[in-house]
């Protein structure tokens, strides 16, 4: 004796297209996560570049010692105009503007970069702005060796 095959009933018309909506939502979510990973990495690299440029420009400015003051008194101070000019020249060579502050024997440089996004542009976020800051202090000699 054979048993009749059990055939499931056809799906109701109301369920048609459910898989398509799910695939579209998952695809959009994956694109968003890919954008966060790629553009987030590019933004972190731009942040590191801004910090590196700011620190290097500050070091360039901290080398502008006021020689006459040092020779006459032995006191290490910076020539503010030369320090700003040296830091500005470094930033110009790097191709990015920055804000330069000279106070006593300390040079502080702030660099702001704009990172254009690759994938997040599709979500309406075309660029991100990052800021890096570096400070250098004029010092006499080499100081203590670090381990």
Secondary structure, 3 states (H helix, E strand, C coil): CCCCCCCCCCCCHHHCCHHHHHHHHHHHHHHHHHHHHHHHHHHHHHHHHHHHHHHHHHHHHHCCECHHHHHHHCCCCECHHHHHHHHHHHHHHHCCCEEEEEECCEEEEEEEEEEECCCHHHHCCCEEEEEEEEEEECCCCCCCCCC
